[in-house]
Amino acid sequence: QWESNAFYLQLFLDVVSQMPDKQPFANLKSKIEGLLSISGFLINRSDLEDFTIGSENPQLDIPIHEKFSIFTVSRQSVFTKEDLNGLSLGDQFLEEFCFPIESRAVLLNSEIGNSPLEKKPFLKIGEEFSLILPNTISICIKHLIISFCLDRNIIDVLNLKLENQYLLLLSSTLRLHFLNELIHFSSISVDDISIPSVSISLTEIDPGRYFCFVPVHNPIEIDSYLSSGMNSISDLNINELIPKILKTVKWVENVDDFKEGKILFVFCGWGANLSSGPIDRLENTNWEIEFISAHDLIILIKTTDINAIKFWHFLQSYEQVLKLGVKIFNFNGLLSLYAWSKDRDFEIIPHSAMTSNNGWGMQPVFYIEPSWVLKVRQGIYKTYDEKFVYQPSMYSHFLQRIRTDSLFDEDLFLPMYRSLSAFQNKKMVS
């Protein structure tokens, strides 16, 4: 699970790694390590390669030539007591995560994000355990952590830690790959509007041109968690927040060389991409508004062919296209649009779509396939191939592959890795 599901899980795991090793935290860590080992065992058993893309588009039916292997595939998701003992988990480890078969009627009314199988994805059949939803182990782990914090009334601590992890991740990634300077985020007061926690960072990327990054955090609330395992976004109205942001950045408009700015709302959810309803276009101002999820922003700024200036021009082109009356159906946001336009040499509107004498012959409509976002994510993950290496006798390293365009030819055949934490501290570690 190398897509957004794993991104959110990693945030939770980073928080858990900061917990003490004593009880009851040690028991929580042991359960998480057990579930992760089962996930790794399943992947190895299935002989899946890293960063594999499945079907790019939804399938209505299983291809006929694959129906004969369904039994074999289903057996890969079955764990015997011998398998569990081989993983040093004990043959009763999965009992806690088994859905009671006698309660299966409740599944008829459950939905994605609100299914009991996301908390208990296993089914016990005889002496064996079957993983009903193989792609929900990460969701199951998040539920485990949230329930642990709710039971001990420390959910506010978890929310604060997740928010800090987001800001640290955004700040370090922007610095390393995008702006080449230290980024600081400051909190702003939003008590009088129905908006979760908000931070802000203002950066000049070119004389007179400013990026204003606004991470919007969605805390885990008891009511929304009990009713759904996903983000609760019904009350999120960015239009309430815009006047506060404009007031906060007002001072920069008085700078002599100020030309224009772009406000980029970065949605930081905890279970799925947090999004907003329609956002009003600003009138009589030199600020434009765009929005993107934190995961997509981090993927975007890690691409080798974009930096702050190029990203600015990309957004500028997109805004001009919309002002021309072009209709773009794009369900996966800026990252998908970027991947689609990159495949066309960053020509968002093909020149061939315009008539030679009077502009558009009719209102142009473009549809961007959702699979574009998969392709750009896969490219980034394959390039950086980040891994967490745990060394019990020493210490742990978060490793990142040295880029495939490095000066060392052997990296093409025997990939070399560096310690990301050491690299951020300007140290070389082999």
N, C-alpha and C positions, 0 to 999 in steps of 0.2 A: 504494500500500500504506500506508494511513493508520491501520490498526489496530495490534494489538500487535506484528506483525512489524516495522513501521517504528519503533516505540518502542525495541525492542532494538537495531535497526540504528543508531539515532541515538546510543545510548550508546557503541557501538563507534566511530562517526565522531567523537564528541567526544574520545575517547582518541587517535585517529589525528591529529586536528588539533593535538595537543600534541607530536607527534613532530617531530624535526628535518627540515629541508628538504633535507638532504644525502642521498647514497646510503648504504644501500639503501632508506631510507625514502621518498625522492622517487619511486622506481619504484613502490612500493606505492601511494602517493597517486595517481599517474598512472593506475594500473589501476582504482582505485576510482572516480575521476572519470570514466573511460571507461565503466564499467558503469552508473553513474548517468546519464550522458548518453544511453546506449542506452535505459534505462528511461524517461527523459523523452521521448525521440523516439518510443518506442512508444505512450506515453500520448497524445501530441499527434496521432499518426497515427490512433489509434483514436477520437479526438474524445471522450474521457471527461472528464466534469466532476469537479471536486474532491469528495472525500468521498462517492463514489457507493456505495450499498449494492446488492449483487447480489441474488440470491435469498435471502430470509430463511430459507428452509428447504431442505434438500438435495432435489435433483430426481432422480428415477429415470430420466427420459428427457428428451431435448431436445424442446421443443414443436415440433410439425410445421411451423408457419409460420416457424420459425427455421432449419430444416434446409437451406433453399435458400441461406442466407447463410454456411454453414459455410466454404465455399471462400474467400469474401471475407475472413472473419475470420481464417482460418489464414494467408492471405497477409500480413496485417498484422504477423505475427510473423516474417516473413522479411526478412533484411537482405542487400543486395547489396554488392559492393565499393564501388559508387558511394555508397551510404548511409554506409558507414564512412568513406570519404574526405571526405564532406560534413560529418561530425562531427569531422574532423581526427584520426581515430584510426588511420588506416592500414588497408589491406585485410587485414592479417594479425593484427589485434588480437585477434580472437575465437578464434584457433586454440587458445590455452591453455585456453579454457573450453568446448571441444567434447568431447562424449562420443563415444568410438570406437564406431561402429555395429557393428563385429565383436564387441564385448563385450556386446551387448544381452541375452544369455541371463541375465546376473547380475541384470537388472531384475526377473525373475520372482520372486525371493526377497527383494527389497528392500521396505522399509516406509517410511512417512512418518517423517522424522527420521533415516532410515538409508538414503537412496537416493543412488547416485552422481550422479543428475541434479541433486541439490541443490548439488553442487560444480561440476559441468560441465553447465549447463542448455541448452547449444546443441548443435545437430547440423549438421554440414557436409554439404550435398547438392550435389554439383557445385561450382559457384563461389559458392553462396549459403549463408548461415548461418540456420538456423531455431531460434527460441527455443521449446523443447519445453514448458517449464513457466514461463510468463510471471510467475507470482507468486513465483518463487524467486530473483530477482536479489538481493534483500536477504540471503537465506540464503547465496547464493554469495559475497557480499562478506564476510559474517562468517567463512565458512570460509577465505577468502583471508587475512584478518587473523590468524586463529588459527594457520593453517599457517605464516604468516610468523614469528610469535612462537615457535612450536614449533621451527622450523628453527634459530632463533638463541638458543634456551634463555632466552627472556625471557618465558615464559608467566606466571611469578609476577608480573612487572611489570604485565602486562596484567590479571591478576586484581585486583591492588591498585588499579590505575587505575579499573577498572570499579566496584569497591566504593566508591571515593571519589566517582565520578560519581553513583552511586545516592544516597549520603548527601547530597551537595550538592543534587541534584535534589529529594529528599524534604524537606530542610530549607528550601530556598527556596520550594517550592510550599506547604508547610504554613504558612510565615510569611505569604506573600502572600494566600492565599485562605482560610485556615482558622482560624489561631490568633492572627494579628496580633502575634506576638512571636517573638523569635529562638529557634530550636530547636537544641540541641546533642545530638549522639549520642556516646555513650561505648562503647568496645569492652569486652566481658566475656570472660573466659577460658572456653573450651569444649574444652580439650585432652583432657579425660578422657571425653568422650562423642562419639558419631558424628554430630556436627552441624557444618556448615560455619561460616564466620565469622559472628559475631553482634554487633550493636550494640543500644543501648537509649537511650531518651529518655523521661523522666517529666515530664508537664505537668499542672498543675492547671487545669481548665477552668471550674470552679465551686467555691465553697467546700466543701471536703471530698471532691470528686470528681476523679479523676485518670485521664488517658489514659496508658498506657505503650506507646509504639511500639517494636516490636522487629523491625528489618530482619534477615532471615536471608539471607545471601549464599551462593550456590552457585558455587564456583570451577570454572573449566575445568580438568579433569584429563585427562591424556593418555589414560588407558584409556577413560574415558567418551566422550571426543571421537572416538577412533578407531572406536568401536563405534556411535556415534550422534551425530547433529548436534544433538540436543536435550538437555535437562537430564537428568542421572542422579539420580533421587530415591528409589531403592529403599531406601537406608539412612537416609533422613531421618525421624527419629522425634522429633516435637516433645515428646512426653511426657518424654523424657530431659532436655529443656531447661527445662521448667516449674519444677522445684524451684530451679534456679539463678536464674531470673527472680524468683520469689517471695522468695528470699533477698536479692536485690539491692534490691528495693523494700520490704523489711520495715520499714525505718526510717520510711517515711511513715505506716505504720499507728499509730505512736506519737504522731502529731500529734493535738492535742486535737480538732480538728473533722473528722477523717477519717471518711468515710462508706462509700465504695466506690470501686472502680477497675475499669478494663477494660484487659486486655492484648490489644493488636492485633498479631499476627504479620504482618509485611509480607514476603512472599516475593519475593526479588530474583534471578530467574533470568538466564540469558544467551542462551537460545534459544527458550524458551516459558515460559508461566506455571508457576513452581515451586509445587508443592503438597505437602500432607502426608497421611499416613494418618489414621485416626480419632484424635481428641484427647479425652482423658479430661476430663469435667466436674469442676471443682474442688469439693471438699467442705469444709465448715467454714471458709469464707473469704469475704471480701467482694470477691473479684476474679472477674471473668468473662473468658472467653477467646473471641476471634474471630480470623479470619485472612482475608487478602486479598492479591492480588498487587500489586506496586508500581505497575504500569500502571493497574490498576483503581482503586487508591486515589487516584492523581493525577487521574484522570478524575472520580472521585466528588467530591473536594474542590474541583474547579473549577466544579461546578454552582452556579447562582446562588441556588438555594433551600435550601442547606444550609450549616450552620456547625458548630462543635464541639458546641454544645449540642443542636442538632437531630439531629446524627449520633448523639449519646449516646442521645437518646430513641428514635431509630429502632432502634438496637441493643437497647435495653431492651424495646421492643415485640416484636422478633423473639425475644428470649430468653423472654419471657412466653408467646408463642405456642407455642414448643417445649415449655415446661413443661406446657401444657394438653394435650399429647399430639397436637398437630396434625402431620401428616406432610407435609413440603414437598419435592417433587422439584425441585431447583434445581441444574443442572449448571454454571452460570457464576458462582456465588459471590455476594458481597454486592452487587456493582454491578448484576447482573441483578435481584436481589431489590429493590433500591432503585428501579430503573426501573419494575418491575412494580407496586410499591406506590404509587409517585408517580402512576401512571395511575389509581389508585383512591383518590386524596386521602390517601395514606399510611395507608390502612386495610388492614393486612396480612391480617386476617381479616374478610371481609364479615359484617356483623351478621346478614344474612339466612341465613348458614350455621349459625346457632345456633337451637335450638328455644326456644320461649317459656317453658318451665317447668323443664326439667331439663338445661340445658346442651346438650352435643352429642347429637344423636340417634344418631349413629354416629361412628366415628373419621373426622374430616375429612381428605381428601387433596387437596393442591393441586399442580398441575404448572405450572411457570414456563417458558414457551417460551424457548429459547436466544437467539432473535432480539431479545429485549429489550435485551441488552447492546449489540447493534449500534446500536440507536436512540439510546441515551444517549451512546454514543461519537460518533456522527455529529453529534449536537446540540452537543456540546462542541467538536469540531474545527471545525465551521462557525462557531461563535461566536468562537473565538479565532484561527483561521486562521493559525497560526504558520508563519513562513517564514524561511529562512536566505538572506540576500542577500550574495553575494560580490562585492566591489569590488576588483579587483586593484590599481588605481591608488591606492586609499586603504586601507580596512579593511573588515572584514565586520560585518554587523549581524544579530542574531537578532530578527526583527520579530514583533509580535503585534498583531492587529487590536484597535482600540479598540471596546469592546463595542457591540452594536447598540442597547442601551438608553441610549446616551450622550446628552448634552444637545444634540448637534449633529444637526439633521435631515438634513443632507447626507450623513451617514455611512450612511444607509439606501440611498442611491443611488450614492455614490462612497466606498467604505470607506476609512477612514484608519487608518494603522498607526503604532505607536510602537516605539522600540528597547527591547526587553525588558531588556537589560543596563543601559541608561541609566535606565530606570524603576526598576529595583531599587536603583540608586544615587541615587534621588530627583532625577533630572535629566529635563528635558523635551527631547526631540529630535524635530524634525519629520521 
